[in-house]
Amino acid sequence: MSFGDNLRAIRKQKNISQEDLAGRLNVSRQAISKWEQNSGYPEMEKVIQLAEILDISLDHLVLGRTKETKTDSRTAVPSGRIMIRSQDGKQLAGCYKVLSSRISCFKQSADMMPQYALYGVDSQSFWGESRILLGYYGDADSVRKEINQILRAIEDGTVSYELKYAIPEPKISLRMELKNLLKLG
């Protein structure tokens, strides 16, 4: 089950309305609805507040684990999922898979322009995988190291992971974008 499915099921089990939960978290009811539909994710602070309000563990809320285990708070029995916050901090993904893609609109020589993007896959549906952009990388080696670290963390049962090799999000002007596109031709 995805984060949204877990949140909805637990909220209903605890007999709490979206409106009541929104009030306790100081967010809109639409935000709760968005989270439950997997169209967006709360900030980490809100995830922690949710777990406290619903009186459940973070593992139960985020990963759907119902059995409580006494382990280090950063590791648990491997579930095949890991929480990763996107580089811009706007998305929180419960990933079961990560993949990279070459960004083809930038020439290799462009200064500080990313060459690869890393995506987290948090769910699968009839329409395909739900991918979330996690970060940008300057070269193939960096993105490969990040993927290997994430996979190792998933195998070890680590609950969350912070990106280590990502480069800053590119600030692209229209002029720069056109210049790069013209170089492709």
trRosetta pair geometry for C-beta under 8 A, 3 or more apart (Angstrom, degrees):
i j d omega theta_ij theta_ji phi_ij phi_ji
1 5 4.1 -124 -171 93 100 129
1 6 5.3 128 118 -57 121 80
1 9 7.3 -25 -175 1 158 141
1 64 4.6 131 54 -94 102 143
2 5 4.8 97 52 8 74 102
2 6 7.0 -134 98 -5 39 88
2 38 5.2 -4 135 -84 150 134
2 94 6.8 153 -155 63 64 128
2 122 6.4 79 -134 146 106 97
2 123 4.7 -16 -84 -82 129 127
3 6 5.7 -59 -151 36 29 112
3 7 6.2 29 154 -20 66 107
3 35 7.3 -78 123 179 106 87
3 38 6.8 125 59 -101 86 87
3 41 6.6 41 89 -119 156 103
3 61 7.5 32 -146 149 79 72
3 62 5.8 -15 -108 -140 98 54
3 94 5.0 151 -46 -4 107 135
3 122 7.4 -30 0 178 105 130
4 7 5.7 -52 -144 35 31 111
4 8 6.3 29 158 -17 65 107
4 35 5.7 179 -106 145 85 54
4 36 4.6 116 -166 -163 91 25
4 37 5.8 -118 -165 31 152 11
4 38 4.0 -114 -2 -52 142 74
5 8 5.9 -55 -147 37 28 110
5 9 6.2 25 157 -16 64 110
5 36 7.8 104 -70 -163 26 67
5 38 7.7 -4 -25 -45 76 114
5 64 7.8 4 89 -87 103 120
6 9 6.0 -62 -147 39 27 107
6 10 6.1 19 161 -13 66 112
6 60 7.4 164 -170 148 126 57
6 61 5.8 133 132 -166 129 38
6 62 7.1 -164 72 -84 160 5
6 63 7.8 74 -72 62 161 16
6 64 5.1 -131 -89 -83 121 77
7 10 6.1 -62 -144 41 25 105
7 11 6.0 25 159 -20 64 112
7 32 7.9 -156 148 -163 131 78
7 35 5.8 -25 73 128 169 110
7 36 5.4 -124 88 -94 113 76
7 50 7.0 -40 -123 -175 106 144
7 61 6.8 47 -82 -161 72 87
8 11 5.9 -57 -144 37 25 111
8 12 6.3 20 160 -14 63 109
8 36 4.3 94 -66 -148 103 114
9 12 6.1 -60 -148 39 26 106
9 13 6.1 28 154 -22 64 110
10 13 5.5 -54 -145 37 31 114
10 14 6.2 21 158 -10 66 109
10 54 5.3 44 145 -169 124 143
10 56 6.2 -68 -149 -13 143 158
10 60 7.4 107 -91 138 140 105
10 61 6.7 -58 3 -107 165 73
11 14 6.1 -64 -149 44 26 103
11 16 5.1 -93 -164 68 76 98
11 18 7.3 54 159 -80 151 59
11 21 6.0 -40 -133 -55 123 151
11 32 7.9 108 -107 -174 165 121
11 36 7.7 -67 23 -92 143 126
11 54 6.9 -77 -82 -104 59 122
12 15 7.2 31 -179 -79 37 37
12 16 7.9 -105 -74 46 21 63
14 54 5.8 -140 -28 -141 160 79
14 55 7.7 141 -112 36 135 99
16 20 5.2 -125 -169 83 82 124
16 21 5.2 91 140 -57 120 98
16 53 7.9 103 -134 146 172 110
16 54 7.6 -118 19 -100 149 81
17 20 4.5 97 54 5 84 101
17 21 6.9 -152 91 -2 45 86
18 21 5.9 -60 -148 41 30 109
18 22 6.1 35 153 -24 66 109
18 29 4.9 85 127 -156 105 91
18 32 4.4 168 -159 99 92 139
18 33 6.0 38 -156 -58 152 79
18 36 7.6 -84 -105 -10 116 144
19 22 5.7 -53 -146 34 28 114
19 23 6.5 31 154 -21 62 105
19 29 4.9 -16 -91 -95 63 124
20 23 5.7 -54 -153 33 31 113
20 24 6.6 28 152 -17 64 105
21 24 5.8 -56 -151 36 33 111
21 25 6.3 16 156 -5 67 112
21 32 5.5 109 90 -112 117 146
21 50 7.8 37 -169 -123 114 85
21 53 6.9 123 -136 130 81 148
22 25 6.0 -69 -146 47 28 101
22 27 5.2 -104 -151 81 77 72
22 28 5.9 -31 -161 143 134 16
22 29 4.5 -102 -21 -79 162 52
22 31 6.5 128 -122 54 104 99
22 32 5.0 -103 -68 -22 95 125
23 26 7.5 27 -174 -73 30 40
24 49 7.8 175 131 158 94 113
24 53 5.4 112 131 -124 145 142
25 31 7.9 -128 97 94 131 132
25 32 7.7 138 39 -72 140 102
25 42 7.9 -69 -173 -131 147 142
25 46 5.9 58 -162 -143 124 98
25 49 5.8 129 -117 114 88 135
25 50 7.0 8 -90 -73 130 76
25 53 7.2 -79 -63 -26 88 157
27 31 4.1 -76 156 61 121 152
27 32 6.8 136 96 -42 116 80
27 42 7.7 -97 -55 -117 167 109
27 46 7.0 37 -37 -128 141 137
28 31 4.7 113 59 -7 76 96
28 32 7.6 -139 101 1 52 80
29 32 5.7 -50 -159 34 43 112
29 33 6.4 44 144 -20 69 105
30 33 5.4 -52 -147 39 36 116
30 34 6.1 42 151 -24 67 104
31 34 5.6 -52 -148 34 30 114
31 35 6.5 31 153 -19 63 103
31 40 7.5 -80 -150 87 66 132
31 42 7.5 79 163 -91 110 90
32 35 5.8 -54 -151 35 31 111
32 36 6.3 26 153 -16 65 109
33 36 5.8 -59 -147 39 30 109
33 37 6.3 18 157 -10 65 112
34 37 6.0 -65 -146 43 27 104
34 39 4.7 -90 -160 71 77 105
34 40 4.4 6 147 35 118 112
35 38 7.7 30 179 -75 33 31
35 39 7.9 -87 -62 49 18 69
35 40 6.2 -64 -77 83 57 77
35 41 6.4 90 -123 -119 85 35
35 42 5.8 5 -101 -34 136 92
38 122 7.3 -172 -158 108 120 123
38 123 6.1 -3 -169 4 161 152
38 130 6.6 -7 147 -168 128 170
40 91 7.7 -115 -149 -113 60 75
41 91 5.7 78 38 -158 119 56
41 92 4.1 -141 130 52 137 83
41 93 6.8 -142 -27 -69 162 46
42 46 3.5 -109 171 90 126 129
42 47 5.4 161 85 -54 113 72
42 50 6.8 132 51 -28 162 132
42 92 6.8 -35 71 33 47 136
43 46 4.9 94 56 7 74 103
43 47 7.3 -133 100 -8 39 86
43 89 7.8 20 -123 167 95 90
43 92 7.1 139 -129 -31 23 131
44 47 5.4 -50 -149 31 38 115
44 48 6.5 38 153 -19 67 101
44 85 6.6 -50 -48 -77 116 130
44 92 6.3 154 -66 -100 71 143
45 48 5.8 -53 -154 35 32 111
45 49 6.5 32 148 -17 65 106
46 49 5.4 -51 -145 39 37 113
46 50 6.2 46 151 -26 66 101
47 50 5.5 -48 -149 31 31 116
47 51 6.7 33 152 -19 62 102
47 58 6.9 62 145 -133 105 99
47 61 6.9 155 -170 116 86 138
47 62 6.8 37 -167 -73 128 110
47 92 6.8 -118 -43 126 138 165
48 51 5.8 -52 -153 33 33 112
48 52 6.6 30 150 -16 64 105
48 58 7.1 -23 -103 -89 61 115
49 52 5.6 -57 -150 38 34 111
49 53 6.1 32 155 -19 70 107
50 53 5.8 -57 -143 39 29 108
50 54 5.9 8 164 -1 66 114
50 61 6.1 129 112 -151 113 152
51 54 6.3 -65 -137 50 23 98
51 56 5.6 -105 -150 76 70 71
51 57 6.5 -13 -158 169 122 14
51 58 5.0 -42 -87 -77 157 62
51 60 7.7 124 -130 60 97 94
51 61 5.0 -112 -89 -11 88 148
52 55 7.3 20 -179 -76 31 45
54 61 6.8 123 65 -89 142 116
56 60 4.3 -105 170 81 114 135
56 61 5.5 132 98 -49 120 91
57 60 4.6 101 57 3 81 100
57 61 7.1 -153 94 -1 45 86
57 65 7.3 -45 81 82 123 103
57 68 6.3 145 -27 -111 142 88
58 61 5.7 -59 -146 43 34 108
58 62 5.5 8 167 1 73 117
58 159 6.8 68 109 -179 122 146
59 62 6.5 -64 -127 50 20 93
59 63 5.1 -38 -166 42 61 116
59 65 4.2 -30 145 50 106 126
59 76 5.8 111 -101 -84 139 173
59 79 7.8 165 -157 -42 99 149
59 159 6.6 -93 -85 -116 84 123
60 63 7.4 -38 -74 58 9 74
60 64 7.0 15 -160 -152 42 12
60 65 5.4 -92 -83 74 52 65
60 66 5.9 76 -122 -99 101 42
60 68 8.0 -28 -50 -78 117 74
62 81 7.8 -173 136 122 92 129
62 83 5.8 -35 -176 -67 147 124
62 94 5.5 175 177 -97 88 127
62 159 7.5 90 77 -171 144 101
63 79 4.9 42 -174 126 136 170
63 81 5.2 168 -123 73 99 131
63 94 6.6 -177 -86 -155 62 128
63 159 7.6 -107 -30 -136 134 86
65 76 7.3 -114 -23 154 174 149
65 77 7.9 139 -124 57 143 104
65 79 6.5 -99 -60 -95 114 137
69 76 6.3 122 67 -148 125 93
69 77 6.2 83 19 -14 168 109
71 75 5.8 -102 150 92 123 75
71 76 5.1 150 63 -105 149 57
71 77 7.4 -171 -40 -28 155 66
71 157 7.8 -52 156 128 162 137
72 75 4.8 36 69 37 107 93
73 159 7.8 -62 154 16 54 143
74 158 6.2 -14 153 -141 83 80
74 159 6.2 -137 -165 26 40 101
74 160 7.4 -85 -147 40 77 84
75 156 6.2 -65 -132 140 119 93
75 157 4.9 76 -173 96 82 97
75 158 5.4 -42 -101 -92 75 52
75 159 6.9 -151 -96 -16 21 83
76 79 7.1 12 96 -25 114 105
76 157 4.7 -138 74 167 47 112
76 159 6.0 62 5 -64 111 98
77 157 5.4 -148 138 -124 6 139
78 154 6.7 74 -148 154 102 58
78 155 5.9 -17 -114 -162 143 29
78 156 6.9 141 -81 83 102 12
78 157 4.1 -101 -67 -74 56 81
79 157 7.0 90 -6 -131 71 75
80 96 5.4 23 140 -142 91 97
80 154 6.4 37 -144 179 28 112
81 94 5.2 13 179 170 124 89
81 95 6.5 157 -153 81 68 38
81 96 4.9 -41 -93 -83 77 77
81 154 7.2 143 44 -134 4 102
82 94 7.5 168 80 -156 23 51
82 95 5.6 -25 62 62 76 90
82 150 6.6 -171 68 -167 152 85
82 153 5.7 74 -116 113 155 110
82 154 5.0 -104 -30 -87 121 82
82 158 6.2 29 -123 89 117 84
82 159 7.0 149 -136 170 67 19
82 160 6.6 138 -177 -115 81 24
82 161 5.2 29 158 -5 130 114
83 92 6.3 -1 -168 180 101 94
83 93 7.1 158 -149 82 51 42
83 94 5.6 -25 -91 -98 70 64
83 95 7.7 145 -106 15 18 78
83 159 6.3 5 18 151 107 69
83 160 4.2 -34 70 -105 102 83
83 161 7.2 162 78 20 52 68
84 92 7.6 169 83 -155 36 51
84 93 5.4 -20 61 63 84 93
84 95 5.5 -2 15 2 115 126
84 98 7.7 43 6 -84 164 123
84 120 5.4 -178 60 -83 128 151
84 134 5.8 -6 129 -129 128 129
84 150 7.1 -6 -78 -126 139 121
84 160 7.2 155 -77 -160 41 67
84 161 5.1 -22 -94 67 89 95
84 162 7.8 162 -139 -93 71 24
84 163 7.0 78 -166 -51 107 86
85 89 6.0 12 164 -121 117 52
85 91 7.1 151 -159 87 52 54
85 92 5.3 -23 -102 -103 72 75
85 93 7.9 161 -94 18 23 71
85 160 7.9 25 -17 -167 89 113
85 162 7.1 -5 40 -114 101 69
85 163 7.8 -111 73 -5 71 97
86 89 6.6 -116 76 -28 76 14
86 90 6.0 -37 65 52 127 68
86 91 3.9 53 -10 53 128 98
86 92 7.5 -110 -2 -66 80 33
86 93 7.0 76 -50 -9 87 107
86 120 7.9 -127 -82 13 81 123
86 132 6.3 -111 -72 151 119 108
86 133 6.3 62 -139 97 126 64
86 134 5.1 -134 -118 -130 68 43
86 135 6.8 174 -165 -53 62 70
87 133 8.0 -60 24 134 101 86
87 134 6.3 94 -21 152 86 50
87 135 3.7 110 -47 -101 125 86
87 136 6.8 -78 22 10 169 73
87 163 6.0 -42 -84 46 82 159
87 166 4.9 -141 -99 151 126 157
87 169 6.1 153 114 -58 124 97
88 91 7.5 56 63 10 94 85
88 169 5.9 36 -76 -52 96 149
91 132 4.9 -173 155 -171 152 129
91 133 7.5 115 27 61 151 63
91 134 7.7 -109 81 -98 122 55
93 120 4.1 131 106 100 152 141
93 122 4.7 -129 -164 -62 93 126
93 132 4.4 -167 -75 50 138 148
93 134 7.0 -89 28 -85 137 99
94 122 5.2 90 64 -141 66 107
95 98 5.8 34 172 -63 147 83
95 120 3.7 -91 -88 -166 128 108
95 121 6.1 87 -145 55 84 48
95 122 5.6 -72 -89 -81 49 71
95 132 7.8 -119 -79 45 101 112
95 150 7.6 -19 93 -180 141 130
96 121 6.4 -64 57 93 74 90
96 122 7.1 114 4 -129 81 33
96 154 7.9 108 -146 -139 44 139
97 120 7.6 141 83 -163 49 52
97 121 4.2 -9 68 50 97 121
97 129 7.8 -67 68 -146 129 140
98 118 6.2 3 -178 -177 113 98
98 119 6.7 163 -156 85 63 48
98 120 5.4 -30 -101 -103 83 60
98 121 7.0 -162 -83 9 30 81
98 134 7.1 -28 -134 5 112 151
98 147 5.6 -161 96 -123 120 83
98 150 5.3 28 8 102 150 156
98 151 7.7 -122 37 -56 110 80
99 118 7.6 166 89 -153 30 57
99 119 5.5 -17 65 61 77 97
99 121 6.8 39 5 -28 103 113
99 131 7.8 -63 51 -123 106 122
99 147 7.9 48 -108 -115 26 128
100 116 5.1 7 -178 -180 119 119
100 117 6.7 160 -154 80 68 43
100 118 5.1 -32 -97 -99 84 64
100 119 7.2 164 -94 16 31 76
100 137 7.3 -30 -138 28 129 137
100 143 4.6 89 -116 164 156 136
100 144 7.8 -84 8 -67 155 54
100 147 6.5 -91 -26 -58 114 130
101 116 6.8 152 76 -155 37 71
101 117 5.3 -16 59 57 90 93
101 119 6.8 29 -3 -8 108 116
102 115 6.6 -32 -146 160 76 75
102 116 5.8 -46 -104 -99 46 74
103 106 5.7 25 113 21 107 106
103 114 5.7 64 23 105 148 92
103 115 6.1 -166 43 -172 93 23
103 116 6.4 -163 -4 -92 88 16
103 117 5.6 89 -58 -23 105 99
103 136 7.6 -3 -24 -137 146 100
104 184 7.8 73 149 -119 87 133
105 177 7.5 1 152 -151 129 81
105 180 6.0 76 152 125 78 123
105 181 6.4 -20 -160 -84 97 76
105 184 7.1 -59 -140 -55 51 142
106 110 4.8 -87 -174 31 101 149
106 113 4.2 -160 -166 145 147 136
106 114 7.0 112 37 69 157 51
106 115 6.8 -121 83 -97 117 55
106 180 5.4 -37 -112 -159 54 143
107 110 5.1 121 63 -27 76 95
107 113 7.8 65 57 69 55 148
107 180 6.1 -152 -3 -143 88 86
107 183 5.0 -53 -46 119 133 145
107 184 7.4 -151 -65 -70 89 68
108 115 6.8 33 -115 -105 66 125
110 113 3.6 2 111 16 122 139
110 180 6.2 7 -81 -104 140 117
112 138 7.6 -58 -137 -106 39 114
112 167 7.1 -167 -160 165 74 137
112 168 7.6 -5 -177 57 113 102
112 170 7.4 149 130 -110 85 87
113 170 5.9 42 -131 -110 62 138
113 180 7.6 151 -133 -101 165 145
114 117 6.7 76 137 -70 137 70
114 136 3.4 -76 -101 179 156 116
114 137 6.0 84 -152 52 99 31
114 138 6.3 -93 -121 -82 53 45
114 167 6.0 -178 -89 62 91 119
114 170 5.7 -119 1 -37 99 118
115 137 6.7 -61 58 98 76 71
115 138 6.0 56 11 -178 100 30
115 139 5.9 40 45 -93 138 36
115 140 7.3 -68 108 -45 127 64
116 136 7.1 145 83 -163 52 55
116 137 4.3 -21 68 63 103 105
116 138 7.9 -32 27 42 88 11
116 139 7.4 7 3 126 116 8
116 140 6.5 118 -44 -93 142 50
116 142 7.6 173 49 73 128 95
116 143 4.3 -68 106 -44 151 152
117 133 6.0 -44 -180 -139 120 99
117 135 7.4 176 -154 95 59 35
117 136 5.7 -31 -103 -104 68 65
117 137 7.4 -176 -82 17 20 83
118 133 7.7 104 77 -162 51 56
118 134 4.7 -54 101 63 96 109
118 135 5.1 4 45 57 111 78
118 136 7.6 -154 11 -77 81 18
118 137 6.4 72 -30 -21 103 116
118 143 5.8 -175 -69 -141 104 100
118 146 6.1 -65 -91 104 158 141
118 147 7.2 -159 -130 -67 118 87
118 163 7.7 156 68 -120 147 124
118 166 7.2 -102 25 -92 128 103
119 131 4.3 -1 178 -170 131 112
119 132 6.4 144 -160 67 74 38
119 133 5.9 -44 -102 -98 77 44
119 134 6.3 161 -117 1 20 92
120 131 7.0 144 72 -155 40 60
120 132 4.9 -22 60 60 93 96
120 134 5.0 88 -21 -55 100 121
121 124 7.5 32 168 -63 114 81
121 129 4.8 -37 -140 -177 116 126
121 130 6.8 119 -156 70 62 55
121 131 5.6 -32 -93 -96 69 69
121 132 7.9 176 -82 17 24 76
122 130 5.4 -55 60 91 83 109
122 132 6.3 29 -11 -5 116 118
123 129 7.4 156 88 -156 44 56
123 130 4.4 20 56 27 87 126
124 128 7.5 -81 -148 162 66 27
124 129 5.5 -30 -103 -100 71 65
124 130 7.4 -131 -69 6 27 81
125 128 6.9 -4 62 49 74 31
125 130 6.9 56 0 -38 106 100
134 163 6.4 157 155 -74 105 131
134 166 7.6 -127 127 -85 83 139
135 146 7.6 -124 69 -164 130 164
135 163 5.0 116 -31 -145 156 163
135 166 3.3 -67 176 -116 142 137
135 167 7.8 132 169 35 101 47
136 166 6.1 89 55 -161 49 89
136 167 5.5 -66 98 60 93 85
136 168 7.7 -23 61 93 119 26
136 169 6.2 126 8 -109 128 49
136 170 6.5 -147 178 -18 178 91
137 140 8.0 105 120 -87 127 18
137 142 4.5 -177 -163 95 112 114
137 143 4.0 174 60 -62 168 93
137 146 6.9 -133 -86 4 136 140
137 165 6.3 28 -119 121 106 100
137 166 6.2 -82 -76 -118 71 52
137 167 6.3 124 -123 4 28 96
138 142 5.9 62 48 16 77 151
138 167 5.0 79 -41 -33 96 146
139 142 5.2 99 60 5 75 101
139 143 7.5 -153 95 0 41 88
140 143 6.1 -62 -149 42 34 105
140 144 6.0 35 155 -22 69 112
141 144 5.7 -59 -145 38 28 113
141 145 6.3 30 156 -20 65 105
142 145 5.8 -54 -149 34 29 110
142 146 6.5 29 153 -19 63 106
142 165 4.2 -178 -170 161 92 127
142 166 8.0 143 153 -79 121 27
142 167 7.7 40 139 -31 163 96
143 146 5.6 -51 -149 35 34 114
143 147 6.4 36 153 -20 66 104
143 165 7.2 -156 -73 102 32 129
144 147 5.8 -52 -148 35 31 111
144 148 6.4 31 154 -18 64 106
145 148 5.8 -57 -149 37 30 111
145 149 6.4 31 154 -20 65 106
145 164 7.9 -87 122 82 108 113
145 165 5.6 107 81 -46 113 160
146 149 5.8 -56 -150 36 30 111
146 150 6.3 29 153 -18 65 107
146 163 6.5 9 -143 -146 126 80
146 164 6.5 -177 -107 51 85 83
146 165 4.6 -126 -61 41 104 118
146 166 7.1 73 -100 -51 152 73
147 150 5.7 -56 -148 37 31 111
147 151 6.3 29 155 -18 66 107
148 151 5.8 -54 -145 38 30 110
148 152 6.3 32 155 -20 64 107
149 152 5.8 -55 -149 37 29 112
149 153 6.3 31 152 -21 64 106
149 161 7.4 144 127 -159 97 129
149 164 6.4 -16 83 24 172 130
150 153 5.6 -55 -149 35 31 113
150 154 6.5 34 152 -21 65 103
150 161 5.6 117 -117 141 77 170
151 154 5.6 -50 -148 33 33 113
151 155 6.4 33 153 -17 65 106
152 155 5.7 -56 -149 38 32 111
152 156 6.2 26 153 -15 66 110
153 156 5.7 -60 -144 42 30 108
153 158 3.9 -59 -172 44 89 135
153 161 4.9 109 109 -85 168 123
154 157 7.9 44 175 -66 29 23
154 158 7.1 -68 -65 46 25 86
158 161 6.2 83 115 -67 128 88
163 166 4.4 17 150 -7 134 122
172 176 5.4 -133 -158 82 72 121
172 177 5.2 76 162 -60 118 99
173 176 4.6 95 54 6 81 101
173 177 6.9 -147 92 -5 42 87
174 177 5.6 -55 -146 38 32 113
174 178 6.3 32 156 -18 66 106
175 178 6.0 -57 -149 37 27 108
175 179 6.3 30 152 -22 62 109
176 179 5.6 -54 -148 35 31 115
176 180 6.4 28 155 -16 65 106
177 180 5.9 -57 -150 38 29 108
177 181 6.3 28 153 -18 65 108
178 181 5.6 -55 -144 38 32 112
178 182 6.2 33 156 -21 65 106
179 182 5.9 -56 -151 35 27 111
179 183 6.8 31 149 -23 61 104
180 183 5.6 -51 -153 29 36 115
180 184 7.1 44 149 -29 62 97
181 184 5.7 -46 -161 18 38 116
181 185 7.6 39 150 -22 62 99
182 185 6.1 -50 -162 22 41 114
